[in-house]
């Protein structure tokens, strides 16, 4: 028998930022949600162990999905790769306890849940078929048709992350939702997430950025933690810059 969930909170791309995560978990609608779905890239950041410990402490309410950064951390720790493109990621990988590595290594690339008002919903990190593929709010129709190839016809809603910019749009007859990033927002500061059921609500949780930057700097042993936090928590990377960087990976030249 399929369990129909009334409300689902979706948190994506936390990237090991504890104060941002704590601020979202303190939201009443997150506390009241039937499930909290994590759509990947959970630990690759300045406070990886504290973020993972907080989330595992929430028990079965949390539905975990693996992102490309989670996969890269475990591959690095298992000796399957020598480098990771993200400068903070090798350091983050070394901080993980063995139980953290086992957890991240066991995560599925996607999950489906039934949500009231939306029906069967697929949750993934980047696209249903790949954890690094890029789709954007203005991706062309044939691109969406390509990345949705093989999906069951009854899967009418797809929730993804990866690009750190929130949007909701129709694509090839499906509702596509990107909640944005909790810990590494592009374009606008705040911890971005979404609430599903019976519709879709994009949410932003505002918190004390100055205090969060200070906390990360003091708590993390990453040598450039303060600089990292100042750049990402203040969203110094604009949405225009992010779209320009991502556009070639969407198979096109960027037109602002």
C-alpha positions as CSV (number, residue, x, y, z in Angstrom):
1,X,0.0,0.0,0.0
2,X,1.4,3.4,-1.0
3,X,1.6,5.9,1.8
4,X,0.3,9.3,0.8
5,X,2.2,12.1,2.5
6,X,0.5,15.5,3.3
7,X,3.5,17.7,3.6
8,X,7.2,17.2,2.6
9,X,10.0,19.6,3.2
10,X,12.8,19.5,0.7
11,X,16.3,20.6,1.6
12,X,19.0,20.5,-1.1
13,X,22.7,21.3,-1.3
14,X,23.3,21.9,2.4
15,X,27.0,21.6,1.8
16,X,28.1,21.2,5.4
17,X,26.8,24.5,6.7
18,X,25.4,24.0,10.2
19,X,23.9,27.4,11.0
20,X,22.0,27.4,7.7
21,X,20.7,23.9,8.3
22,X,19.7,24.7,11.9
23,X,17.7,27.7,10.8
24,X,15.7,25.7,8.3
25,X,15.1,22.8,10.8
26,X,13.7,25.4,13.2
27,X,11.0,26.4,10.8
28,X,7.5,25.3,12.1
29,X,6.5,23.9,8.7
30,X,9.7,21.7,8.6
31,X,9.0,20.5,12.1
32,X,5.4,19.6,11.1
33,X,6.3,17.9,7.8
34,X,5.7,14.2,7.4
35,X,9.2,13.8,5.8
36,X,12.3,15.9,5.2
37,X,13.8,15.0,1.9
38,X,17.5,15.7,1.3
39,X,18.3,16.0,-2.4
40,X,22.0,15.6,-2.1
41,X,25.3,17.4,-1.6
42,X,24.9,17.2,2.1
43,X,28.3,17.2,3.6
44,X,30.9,18.8,1.3
45,X,31.5,22.0,3.2
46,X,33.1,23.5,6.3
47,X,31.1,21.6,9.0
48,X,30.5,18.1,7.5
49,X,30.4,15.9,10.6
50,X,28.2,18.2,12.6
51,X,25.7,18.5,9.8
52,X,25.6,14.7,9.3
53,X,25.2,14.0,13.0
54,X,22.3,16.5,13.3
55,X,20.5,14.9,10.4
56,X,21.0,11.3,11.4
57,X,19.6,12.3,14.8
58,X,16.3,13.1,13.2
59,X,15.7,9.4,12.4
60,X,13.3,8.0,9.9
61,X,11.7,11.4,9.1
62,X,14.6,12.1,6.9
63,X,14.8,10.6,3.3
64,X,18.3,10.7,2.0
65,X,19.4,11.0,-1.6
66,X,23.0,11.1,-2.8
67,X,24.4,14.1,-4.7
68,X,27.5,14.2,-6.8
69,X,29.5,15.8,-4.0
70,X,28.5,13.0,-1.6
71,X,29.7,10.5,-4.1
72,X,32.9,12.3,-4.6
73,X,33.6,12.4,-0.9
74,X,33.2,8.6,-0.5
75,X,35.2,7.9,-3.7
76,X,38.0,10.0,-2.3
77,X,38.0,8.3,1.0
78,X,37.8,4.8,-0.6
79,X,40.9,5.7,-2.8
80,X,38.9,5.6,-6.0
81,X,40.0,9.2,-6.9
82,X,43.0,11.3,-6.1
83,X,41.3,14.8,-6.4
84,X,38.0,16.5,-6.2
85,X,37.3,19.7,-8.2
86,X,35.8,21.6,-5.2
87,X,38.7,22.8,-3.1
88,X,37.0,22.2,0.2
89,X,35.9,18.7,-0.6
90,X,39.1,16.8,0.0
91,X,39.4,18.4,3.4
92,X,35.7,17.6,4.2
93,X,36.2,14.0,3.1
94,X,39.1,13.6,5.6
95,X,36.9,14.8,8.4
96,X,34.2,12.1,8.0
97,X,34.1,9.2,10.4
98,X,33.8,5.7,8.9
99,X,30.0,5.6,9.8
100,X,29.6,8.8,7.8
101,X,31.4,7.3,4.8
102,X,29.3,4.2,5.0
103,X,26.1,6.3,5.2
104,X,26.9,8.5,2.2
105,X,28.1,5.5,0.2
106,X,24.8,3.7,0.8
107,X,22.5,6.5,-0.4
108,X,20.3,6.0,-3.5
109,X,20.5,8.4,-6.5
110,X,16.8,8.9,-6.4
111,X,13.6,8.2,-4.5
112,X,9.9,8.4,-5.2
113,X,7.2,9.4,-2.7
114,X,3.5,10.0,-3.1
115,X,2.5,13.6,-2.0
116,X,-1.1,14.8,-1.6
117,X,-2.0,17.1,-4.5
118,X,1.1,16.2,-6.5
119,X,0.8,12.4,-6.9
120,X,3.9,10.4,-7.4
121,X,7.0,12.6,-7.0
122,X,10.6,11.7,-8.1
123,X,13.4,13.2,-6.0
124,X,16.9,13.3,-7.4
125,X,20.0,15.5,-7.2
126,X,20.7,16.8,-10.7
127,X,18.5,14.9,-13.2
128,X,16.7,11.5,-12.9
129,X,19.5,9.8,-14.8
130,X,22.7,11.6,-13.7
131,X,24.0,13.3,-10.5
132,X,26.0,16.0,-12.4
133,X,23.8,16.8,-15.3
134,X,22.7,20.5,-15.6
135,X,19.2,21.7,-16.3
136,X,18.1,25.3,-15.7
137,X,14.9,27.2,-15.4
138,X,15.2,28.2,-19.1
139,X,16.5,24.9,-20.5
140,X,14.9,24.2,-23.8
141,X,12.1,21.6,-24.3
142,X,14.2,19.1,-26.1
143,X,16.7,19.1,-23.3
144,X,14.0,18.3,-20.7
145,X,12.7,15.6,-23.0
146,X,16.2,14.1,-23.1
147,X,16.8,14.1,-19.4
148,X,13.3,12.7,-18.7
149,X,13.7,9.8,-21.1
150,X,12.7,6.5,-19.4
151,X,10.7,8.1,-16.6
152,X,7.3,6.4,-15.9
153,X,4.4,8.3,-17.4
154,X,2.7,8.6,-13.9
155,X,5.7,10.5,-12.5
156,X,4.3,14.0,-13.0
157,X,6.5,15.9,-10.6
158,X,10.3,15.9,-10.5
159,X,12.3,17.6,-7.7
160,X,16.0,18.2,-8.2
161,X,18.8,20.4,-6.9
162,X,22.5,20.8,-7.9
163,X,22.4,24.3,-9.5
164,X,21.7,26.1,-6.2
165,X,19.0,28.4,-7.7
166,X,15.3,27.9,-6.9
167,X,12.6,27.6,-9.6
168,X,9.3,25.9,-10.5
169,X,8.3,25.3,-14.1
170,X,6.4,23.0,-16.4
171,X,8.6,21.0,-18.7
172,X,7.3,18.3,-21.1
173,X,4.1,18.1,-19.1
174,X,5.8,17.6,-15.8
175,X,6.2,20.0,-12.9
176,X,9.9,20.6,-12.1
177,X,10.9,22.0,-8.8
178,X,14.4,23.1,-7.6
179,X,14.3,24.3,-4.0
180,X,17.7,26.1,-4.3
181,X,20.5,25.6,-1.8
182,X,20.4,25.7,2.0
183,X,24.1,26.3,2.5
184,X,25.5,27.7,-0.8
185,X,22.9,30.0,-2.4
186,X,23.6,31.7,-5.7
187,X,22.0,35.1,-6.4
188,X,20.2,35.7,-3.1
189,X,21.3,35.2,0.5
190,X,19.3,33.0,2.9
191,X,18.7,29.3,3.2
192,X,16.5,28.2,0.3
193,X,14.2,25.1,0.5
194,X,10.7,24.1,-0.5
195,X,7.5,22.7,0.9
196,X,5.4,20.2,-1.1
197,X,1.7,19.3,-0.6
198,X,-0.8,20.0,-1.8
199,X,1.0,22.5,-4.0
200,X,4.6,23.8,-4.2
201,X,6.0,26.6,-2.0
202,X,9.5,27.9,-2.5
203,X,10.7,29.2,0.9
204,X,13.6,31.2,2.1
205,X,14.7,31.2,5.7
206,X,16.6,34.3,6.7
207,X,19.1,34.0,9.6
208,X,21.9,36.1,11.0
209,X,24.6,35.9,8.3
210,X,27.2,37.7,10.3
211,X,26.8,35.4,13.2
212,X,26.8,32.3,10.9
213,X,30.0,33.4,9.2
214,X,31.7,33.9,12.6
215,X,30.4,30.5,13.8
216,X,31.8,28.7,10.7
217,X,35.1,30.5,11.0
218,X,35.4,29.5,14.7
219,X,34.0,26.0,14.4
220,X,35.7,24.7,11.3
221,X,39.3,23.7,11.0
222,X,39.3,24.2,7.2
223,X,42.1,26.7,6.7
224,X,39.9,29.1,4.6
225,X,36.7,28.6,6.5
226,X,36.0,32.3,7.1
227,X,36.6,33.2,3.5
228,X,34.5,30.3,2.3
229,X,31.6,31.3,4.6
230,X,31.8,35.0,3.7
231,X,31.6,34.2,0.0
232,X,28.8,31.6,0.0
233,X,26.6,32.6,2.9
234,X,26.5,36.2,1.6
235,X,25.7,34.8,-1.9
236,X,28.4,36.8,-3.5
237,X,28.1,34.5,-6.6
238,X,25.2,36.1,-8.5
239,X,22.5,34.2,-10.4
240,X,23.7,35.7,-13.7
241,X,27.3,34.5,-13.0
242,X,25.9,31.0,-12.1
243,X,23.8,30.8,-15.2
244,X,26.7,31.8,-17.4
245,X,28.9,29.1,-15.8
246,X,26.3,26.4,-16.0
247,X,24.9,27.2,-19.5
248,X,27.6,25.4,-21.5
249,X,26.9,22.2,-19.5
250,X,23.3,22.6,-20.6
251,X,24.4,22.2,-24.1
252,X,24.2,25.8,-25.3
253,X,25.8,29.1,-25.3
254,X,24.7,31.5,-22.6
255,X,22.4,34.4,-23.5
256,X,21.8,36.6,-20.4
